[in-house]
Each structure stands twice: as C-alpha cells, then as structure tokens.
Amino acid sequence: MQRILCVTGTLAERALRATLADLAGEAEWEVQVLPITVASLMTTEWMAPRLTVPPGTDRVLIPGLCRGDVGALSARLGVPVERGPADLKDLPEFFGRRRRLVGYGEYSALLFAEVQSAPELPWERLLAQAEYYRASGADVVDLGCVPGRRWDGIGRAVSSLRERGFRVSVDTFDPWEMREGVAAGAEYVLSVTPSTVHLARDLRGATVVVVPDSDPPADPALDGLARAVERLRDWDIPFILDPLLAPINFGFAASLHRYVECRRRFPDAPMMLGAHHLTELLDADSTGVNAVIMGFAQELGIGHILTTEVIPWARGCVRELDRARRLMHFSHRRGVLPKHLDDSLLALKDRRPADYTEDEIRAFHAQVRDPNFRIFTDGLYIYAFNARTFVRGTDPAAIFRELNVSDAGHAFYLGRELERAAIALRLGKRYRQEQPLRFGYLTPGEEGAAAPDDTAPREAAG
C-alpha cells in the first residue's frame, strides 16, 4: 500500500483529516499542515523549504489550486509530487477515478463538420472555418454546396484543403460537383439516393453516403436503401447509410425508429447521423442534446456523425460531440453508466454545486483570526466573514453593505467576488474564492473531471 503525504493549510486541516478517514484502505495517509490558513494560496516555491517528507513516503499530494512548478518541487524533495483535486472533498472520486478511467479518451465515431454555403465564402473564411473545426475535434470537413448553383471552384477548394492535411467530404446532389470534388481528393460524397445511386459508379475512390429519396422519407424508406445497398455492393463501392434524423415535432420519433430498424436490417453497414437536425432547430442548450445523440449513436454502432455550427447557440457543437463520443465509447465498452466519468459537458450546472454546509462554514469562521474576508456558498446562501463579521444572504449588494468596507480596492474585489458567488448560486455552480467559475469544456485549460489519457490509442470507425 502506498504511503501518501497530504499537504494543507490550517483552515482545511480538520476537513482533510475527516476526508482521509473515509479513505482508509486506499493508502497510508500522513498530513502535514503548513503555516498558512488558505491552502490554495501556497505556491510550490513557498512550500519547498517548509516541507519535510517522512522516510518511506511514496508520493506527496498538494492542493489542486496551488500554483508553481510541480516538477521542480519533486526534484527538490526526491519523491513524486502531484496536484490533487481543486477541492479536498473530491479526494474520494479523485482516487476512484484513477482506478477506473484507464484508457479513457478512445472513441469509435468519426465527426464530420459542415461548412455551410461554402461556395459563398471567400477562401480565407472557408479555410478559417475548416481550421476551427479541426481544432475542435472534427475528423472530416464537409463542404456544403448551394442547391441550384454550381460551384466552379469546388476542385480548387478540395485540393487546397487536402494539401493542408484535411480530410474532406463534399455535400451536394449535383453530379458534376461530386465528380470534381472526388477528382480533387474528397474522401466522402454526401449524398446519393436510391434513385441516383448510379452516380456512385463515377465516384471511384470515395465513400458515398446514401439517404432516402425524399425528406421526410416516404414509406417504406428502408426498402429503397436496401436496393441501393445491393447495387453498391455489386459495384464494390464503399457506402454509409443515413436514414435521416428529423427535427422534433416533425417526425423525430419516427426517425429514431427508422435508425433502429436500419441497424436491424443492415447489421454490419456503416451508418451516419446528422446531429445538427436537432441542435440547429431547437431552443435548448446543445451540450445535453449532443450527449444524448452520441449515446444513441453509440448503442446502435453509428460510426459517422455530421454536425454544423450555424445558429449562434450551436457554437461549440463539434467540441461537445468530440467529448461525448469519448464518454459514450468508454461507458459502452465498460458497461457502466455515463455518469461520474467526465463532467466536461456539464457547462451550465455543476455536478456538485456546494462544497460545504453552513455548520462547516461556521466552524471555519471560528478559526479565523484576521481581518481578511472569506466567501463561501452552500447551495442556498452566500457567506462572507472575517474575524469580526459574519454575513449570510443571497443578495450580493445587501451583503456588501453589511461588510462596511470603505477602501476602494477592497470594495472592488469584494463586489466582484460576491457577484460571482451570486451567479454560482443562481446557476447551481460551485464557487471558490478568487477562482473563475467553471463552465465545463468551455473553461480554458480544463477537460472535465476525467483527464483523458492522451497516450491511449484512438479508434476510428471504418
């Protein structure tokens, strides 16, 4: 069993020891309390001359919010040092996650991101959009053509993107645009129908996406797909089936059934699902929608997901689907719920908004001996206190008045922190003094509760 030295400040000592008592059996714990009240204010440089590592220590765990060079501290102490979670109450999950998330980060679906109305964009804007999608996690950039308007420059656009390392698909029903795109290096063509499947014979070297003849599909849509599949297999042309997801209240439920039935009839056929048919056409935050879509796709073995980011509230959909595909792949492969694995898709609300109860906060107050204000929330109220003052409330302006602060700089600081605490309370988010609120994957530098294993091999659908 490992012997772990946990470093903290005076204010959190009692809570840390109580938490470690619940982790008996995980490791042999030792606590070292340094002469500072708030542990997160420590830096690795400040800690280095003050830390004493007992013989036999395997690891040193410092508070997650401590700043500084952990590698330099490890070298000075002669034992590995790592940051723990940002809050000590997350220690049980921190150690449990280390055991169960080996290999997290693999996925089994390719993401297609559509540049809509690509012919109408200047080349610089088209390239910038493609770069943005690639940085967001897209595997393939889909060039959306304009119906009824032939794009004379489609070949140049495709070849220019290919020269820059992009995988490209062309999204058109125009046979000429299809041929030009494939000749320039497009790997995929969206789309042919059972009535136009013969066009695929001129698209050798590309994979064609097959959709029903009409949208919404006329009954029985899958019979037409079956005829197309038979011909494509005879011609030895690779294909992907897309039964077409319909918007909510416009055939959505029936389209889900169509996907299930398509998988039943074609158990080994590659399939595609257009997530943007929901996210672009629904007044709701896209994070949860994309998670559910990807979960549905994972269950059915749908290995190709198409989306776009046109409507303002759909901004970030590619990043959301990238995280969702990793979450759902891990959940499906391990046979566990997609819960308490990676909270990067909890952007609006936090998984656990309150760190401490009122009793714990009052116990902290009893230990404070200085005039510096501490601010906490418990999910119901904001608490602001120093050695002489203790205020509880929900209105940041009212709390500020009770603090009776006259210094302009201090007043600005407290006003900012109280307003941040009020926002956290309103949204159901965790508040930490002097730390920005966390908004899931939108928070710079954060990847969620689970840190994906960047060394794990990535899987791509065939």
N, C-alpha and C positions, 0 to 999 in steps of 0.2 A: 504494500500500500504506500502511495506517495505521501511525503511529508511536505506540506504547503504552508508557507509563511504568508499571512494576510496582513497588509499594511493599512492603517486607517488613522483618522484623527480622533480627538477626544469626544466630539459630539456624536459620532456614529458608533463608538465602541460598544455600547450596550446592545444596540440593534444588530451589529455584526456578530457578536458572540451568540446572540439568540438564534440568528440565522444559521450559523455554523453548527449549533447544537442539533438543528434539524437535519444536517447533512452528515451526521455521524455514520461512518462506514464508507463514505466517499473517499476520504483521505484522513491523514493525521494532521489536524489543524493547529497552528500556532498564530496568535495575534500579537502584532507589535503596534503600539499606539505612539505616534509621533506628536511632538508638542505643537499642535495646531488644531483649531476647532473644526474647520471645514476641510474635509479630506480632499475635495476636488480642487482646492486652491494650491495643493502641493505640486511641485514640479520634480522631474527626475533629478535635476541638478541639486535642488534643495534637499531631496531625500538622501542622496548618495552618502554624504558624510554622517548622517544621523542614523542610518540603518545598520543593525547588527544581525547578521544571518547566523542562526544557530547551526552547529555541525549536523550534518545529515539532512539538511534541507534540500529537497529536490527542485522546488520551484518557489518563486516569490510572486504573489498576486497583488498588484497595486490597483487603486480605484480607477475605473474606466475613464473618468474625465480628467485624470492627471495629464498634464502636458509635458513634453520633453522627449528625449531620445531613449527609448527603452533598451535598444541595443548597447548603448554606452553604459547604461546602468547595469546591465547583465555582465558586461565585461569587467566592470569595477568590482561587482560583488562576487563574481565567479560562479554564479548559478543563473539559470534561465529566469528572466523576468517577463511577465506578460500583464497586460491590462485586463481586468475583469469587466463585468458589465458596468454600464453607467450608474446603475443603482444596485446597492448590495442586496436588495430584496429579489433581484433577478438571478442571484447565485445558483439556486436550485435548478432553474431552467438552463443556466449557462453550462453547468456541468452535465446535465442530462442531454443537452443538445450536442455536446462534444461526442457523446457516445452514438447518438442515433442518426446524425446527419452526414456520415462518411459517404462521399460520392454525390452529395447534393450539388446540383448545377447541370447535370445531364438533361437532355431533352430529346424528344422524338418527333417534333413537328418543325417544318420549315416555315418561316414568316415571309410573306410577300407584302410589300408596302407599295401602294399605288400612288404615283404622281398623276393626279387627275388633270385632264385637259393639257397634257404635256406639249402638244403642238403649239399651244398659245403662249408658252413660256419662253422668254429669252434663254439662251443656253446657260448663262451664268446662274439664273434662278433654278433651272432644271437640275443642274449639277449640284447646287447647294442643297436642294431638297433631297437628292439622292444621297449625298454625304450625310445629311441629318438622319435619314432613315437607317443608313448603315451603322452610324454611331449609336443609334437607338436599339440595335439588335436585329434589324432586318437581314435576311439571307439573300433575298431577291428583290430588286427594284422593278416594279411593274409600271410600264409606260402606258398610261391611259390615253387612248386616241379619242378624237371627237367624231361621233357618228355623222356621216354625210359630208365630211370634209377630209379629203385625202391629205396625208402628211408627207410631203415630198422629202422632208429631211429625216424620216424615221431611221433610215440606214445609217446616216452620219451620227445620229444621236446614240444608237445602239453600239456602233463600233467605238465611239468615243468613250462611252461608259465602260465597255469591255476593256479598252486599253488602260483604264484606271482601276481595273480589278473587280468591277461589279459583275454580279450575275444578273441577267436581265430577262424580263418577260415583256411581251407586247400584248396589250389588251385592246383587241379590235375585232370587228366582224368583217372587215374589208380584206378580201383575198390578196390584193396587191400589197397592202401594208404587212400582212402576215408573211408573205414571201420575202419582202425586202428586209423585214426585221430578222427573220431566221438566217437569211444570207449574210447578214452583218454580225451574227453571233448570238442572237436571242436563244435562250435555252427552253423557254416555255411560250406557248401561244394561248391566250385567253380570248375568245373561246370558239369552238365549233359546236354545232348542234347535230342531232341525228339527221337533219335534212342537209347539212353542209359538211358532213363528216368526210366526204370525198376530197375536200380541200387538203386534208391531212397528208395525202399522198405527195403533195408538193412541198411538204414541210419536213422532209427527212432531216434528222439531226436534232429535232426539237421534240419536246413533250407537249401534247395538246391537251387542253382542258375541255371536257365535254359537258355542256349544260343542256337542259331540256329545250325543246323548240320554242316554247313560249314562257313568258314570265308575267304572272304566275303560271307555273306549268299546268298544261291541260292534262286531265286524267286520261289514260294512265301514263304518267310521265316516265316511269321507270322502264316501261316496255320499249320506248324509243331509245333510252340509254342502252338497253340490252342489245338492240340491233346495232347501235354504234360500236359497242364493245366487241361484238362478234366480228365486225368488219375490220376494226383496228387491230385485233389480234391476228386476223388473217393476213393483214399487211405488215405485221410485225412493227407497228408504230406505238411507242410508249404513250400512255394517256393517264389522265386524272379525271375522276368523276366529281362533278359538283351539282347536286340536286337542287341547289339554290335555297338559301335561307331567306325567309320572308320577314318583313317588319312586323312588329307586334300589332295585333288587330287587323292585319292584312294577310292572314294565312300563316302566322308564326307557328301555331301548334301543329298544323298540318305539315309544315315544312320540317319540323323536328321528327315527326313520324316518317316523313319521306327519307330522311337521313338514316334512320334506324332500319327501315326496310331496304334501302340501298345497300347497307352493310350486310344485311341478311342475304340478299340476292347475289351480292358480289363480295364474298368474304375476304378475298385477297386483293381487291382492286384498290389502288391509291385513290384517296378522296380529298376534296378541298371544301373549305367552309369560309364564307365571306362574313367575318365578324362585323364589318362596318355596316352591314344591313341592319344591325341593332344600334351600335354606338352612334352612328351618324343620324339616326332617325328616332331618338329617344331623349326626352328631357330628364336625364339622370346621369350621375357621375359614372364615368366609363370604367373605373377600376374594378368594381364588383361585377359589372356586366362582362368584362373581358375574362375575369377569373372563371365565371360560370361557363362561358362559351368554351374556354380551353378545357375545363373539366369534362364537358360534354364530348368535345373532340377526342380527348384522351381515352375516354371509355370506349368510343367507337373505333379507335385506331385511325382517326382522321389526321393525316400527316402533313397537310398543307393548309395554312391559314392566311387568308387575304384580308388586309385592312387598309384604311387610309386615315388621314388626319386633316379633313377639310373644315368641318364645323368647329368653332373655337373650343367647345368643351370636350372635343375628342382629341385635343392636343395631348400627346403622350401615349396614345394607344399602342404604338409599336413597343415602347418600353414596357408597358403594362403586360402585353401579351408575351413578351420575352420572359418576364418574371413568372407569369402564370404558367408558361409551358414547363419551366423548371420545377415549380411547385407541384403541378399536377403529374408530371412524369415520376417524381420521387414518390408522391402519395400512391400512385397506381402501382408502381413496381414493388414498393414495400408493403402494400396492403394496409396503409394507415390513412386516417383522415387528413385532409389538407389543412390542418389546424395546429397551432403552436410549432410551426416549422419555419416559416418565413413571413414576417409581418410587413414586408415592403409594399404590399398592396393595401394596407390599412392607412390610407392617406388622410382622410378626413377625421376619423376617430382613432384613438389609440386602443391597443389591446387591453391595457390596464391603466386607466387614467389616474388613479390615486396611488401614491407611494405610501402614505402614512395616514393613520387615523387621528382624530382630534386628541385622543389620550396620548398618543406618541408625540404629537407636536407639542402638547403642553409639557410633556416630560423633557423635550429638547429645551423649551423655554426655561425650565427650572435650572438648566445647566449653564445658561448664557450669563456672562458677567461683563459684557462690553456693550458700547452704545450702537454697534453695527446692526442694521435691520436684517432679519432673515424673513423670507417669504415662502410659504408653503400653500398647497391646496390639498384637500382631502376628497375631492369629487363633489362636494356640496358647498364649501366655503373657501374663501381666501383668508390666510392667516399672515399677519405681519407683526413682528415683535423684535424687541431688543431687551436689554436687561431691565428696563423700567416700564416698557409699554407692551401691551398685548392687545391686538385688534383682530376681530373676526367679522367678516362680512362678504357681500357679493358685489357691491358697487365700488369700483376702484377709486372713484372720486371721493366718496364718503370715507373710505379707509384712509386715503391720503390726508384728508382734513384732520382726522383723529391723530395722525402721526406727528402733526405740529412741527414740520420741518421748514426751516427758513432759508438754508443755504441753497442757492440756485442750482449748483451742480448736483447736489444730493437730491434735490427735489426732482430734477430731470430724470436722474437714474431711477428713483422710486416710482415716478409716474410711468416710465417705460415698463418697468418690471411688473407693476400692478396691472397695467393694461394687458400685458402678455398673459399674466395669470388669469385675468378675466376671460380672455379669448379661449384659453385652455379649458376653463370651467364650462364655458358655453358649448364648446365643441366636443367635450368629453376627451380631452387630451391630457397627457402628463406634463406638468410644469416643473421645471428645475430652474432655480435662480441663476441668472447670468448665462443661461443656455438657450439657444433658439428652440422654438417649438419644432417637433419632428413631424414631417408630413410624408411618411413612408418613402417611397422611391424618389419623391421629389426633393428630399432633403439632400443637399450636396454632401458627397462623401459617405453616404450611408447606403447599404444594400439590404437592409432589413434585419430582423432578429437573427436569421440564419446567415452566416457569412458563407456564400457559396464557395465550394472547394475549387479554386481556379486551376488546380492541377488535374482535376477529374476529366476524363475524356468526354467530348461532346458527341452525341449521337445525332445523326441526321436521317430523316425519312428517305427511303428510296423511292 
